[in-house]
């Protein structure tokens, strides 16, 4: 019973963190808006590196998923952190608005903290052990 309540609260928090928080942070910091569900590549360098990350994460998922099903969550977390870090680097290096990379760094910190919290919660939960 409590596991389901915790899981629903956790999923609600993640939905708020991943869907609602980034646009609000970008608005608050006066950074450029990002389109939803599209490739927000700054230039060709960003596009090639991002696609290399995607292909690597996909290959790692196919190779490592049969070993342990929780590995998929780790791969998604690592991909999200690396992709957001790459975006922050490219925004810092190649865009004129300094608020862009600061918003991406704040988003990266929030994502990393959320993933650490979730994996800690999973490791301490008796159901997932």
C-alpha positions as CSV (number, residue, x, y, z in Angstrom):
1,X,0.0,0.0,0.0
2,X,2.7,2.5,1.0
3,X,4.9,1.5,-1.9
4,X,2.2,2.5,-4.4
5,X,1.6,5.8,-2.6
6,X,5.4,6.5,-2.6
7,X,5.6,5.5,-6.3
8,X,2.7,7.8,-7.3
9,X,4.3,10.7,-5.4
10,X,7.6,9.9,-7.0
11,X,6.2,9.8,-10.5
12,X,4.3,13.0,-9.9
13,X,7.4,14.7,-8.7
14,X,9.3,13.5,-11.8
15,X,6.6,14.7,-14.1
16,X,6.8,18.1,-12.5
17,X,10.6,18.2,-12.6
18,X,10.9,17.0,-16.2
19,X,7.9,18.7,-17.8
20,X,7.0,21.8,-15.8
21,X,10.3,23.0,-14.2
22,X,12.5,23.5,-17.3
23,X,10.2,26.0,-19.1
24,X,9.6,27.9,-15.8
25,X,13.4,28.1,-15.1
26,X,14.1,29.3,-18.6
27,X,11.4,31.9,-18.3
28,X,12.6,33.0,-14.8
29,X,16.2,33.3,-16.1
30,X,15.2,35.0,-19.3
31,X,16.8,32.3,-21.4
32,X,15.6,31.3,-24.9
33,X,12.6,29.1,-25.2
34,X,13.0,25.5,-26.3
35,X,10.6,23.7,-28.5
36,X,9.0,20.6,-26.9
37,X,9.7,17.2,-28.4
38,X,12.1,18.4,-31.1
39,X,15.8,18.4,-31.7
40,X,17.1,21.6,-30.2
41,X,20.5,21.5,-31.7
42,X,22.6,24.7,-31.6
43,X,24.9,23.7,-34.5
44,X,26.4,20.7,-36.3
45,X,28.9,20.0,-33.5
46,X,26.0,19.7,-31.1
47,X,23.9,17.6,-33.5
48,X,26.7,15.0,-34.2
49,X,27.7,14.7,-30.5
50,X,24.0,14.4,-29.4
51,X,23.3,11.7,-32.0
52,X,26.5,9.8,-30.9
53,X,25.2,9.9,-27.3
54,X,21.8,8.6,-28.4
55,X,23.2,5.7,-30.4
56,X,25.6,4.8,-27.6
57,X,22.8,4.8,-25.0
58,X,20.6,2.7,-27.3
59,X,23.4,0.2,-27.9
60,X,24.2,0.0,-24.2
61,X,20.5,-0.6,-23.5
62,X,20.3,-3.5,-25.9
63,X,23.5,-5.0,-24.7
64,X,23.0,-4.6,-20.9
65,X,19.3,-4.9,-20.4
66,X,19.3,-8.7,-20.5
67,X,21.7,-8.7,-17.6
68,X,19.6,-6.7,-15.2
69,X,16.4,-4.8,-15.9
70,X,17.3,-1.9,-13.6
71,X,20.3,-1.1,-15.8
72,X,17.9,0.5,-18.3
73,X,17.1,3.2,-15.7
74,X,20.8,3.9,-15.1
75,X,21.4,4.2,-18.8
76,X,18.5,6.7,-19.2
77,X,19.8,8.7,-16.2
78,X,23.4,8.8,-17.6
79,X,22.1,9.7,-21.1
80,X,19.9,12.5,-19.7
81,X,22.8,13.9,-17.6
82,X,25.3,13.7,-20.4
83,X,22.9,15.2,-23.0
84,X,22.0,18.1,-20.8
85,X,25.7,18.7,-19.9
86,X,26.5,18.7,-23.7
87,X,23.7,21.2,-24.3
88,X,25.0,23.4,-21.5
89,X,28.5,23.3,-22.9
90,X,27.4,24.1,-26.4
91,X,25.2,26.9,-25.2
92,X,28.1,28.4,-23.2
93,X,30.5,28.1,-26.1
94,X,28.3,29.1,-29.1
95,X,25.3,31.2,-28.1
96,X,25.2,34.9,-27.2
97,X,22.7,34.6,-24.3
98,X,24.5,33.6,-21.1
99,X,21.2,32.7,-19.4
100,X,20.9,29.7,-21.8
101,X,23.8,27.7,-20.4
102,X,23.0,28.8,-16.8
103,X,19.4,27.5,-17.2
104,X,20.8,24.2,-18.6
105,X,23.2,23.8,-15.8
106,X,20.5,24.4,-13.2
107,X,18.4,21.8,-15.1
108,X,21.4,19.4,-15.0
109,X,21.8,19.8,-11.3
110,X,18.1,19.1,-10.7
111,X,18.1,16.0,-12.9
112,X,21.2,14.7,-11.2
113,X,19.8,15.2,-7.7
114,X,16.5,13.5,-8.8
115,X,18.2,10.5,-10.2
116,X,20.4,10.1,-7.1
117,X,17.3,10.3,-5.0
118,X,15.4,7.8,-7.1
119,X,18.2,5.2,-7.2
120,X,18.7,5.7,-3.4
121,X,15.0,5.1,-2.9
122,X,15.1,2.0,-5.0
123,X,18.1,0.6,-3.3
124,X,16.6,1.1,0.2
125,X,13.1,-0.2,-0.8
126,X,12.6,-3.8,0.4
127,X,10.4,-4.5,-2.7
128,X,13.1,-3.9,-5.2
129,X,15.9,-5.7,-3.3
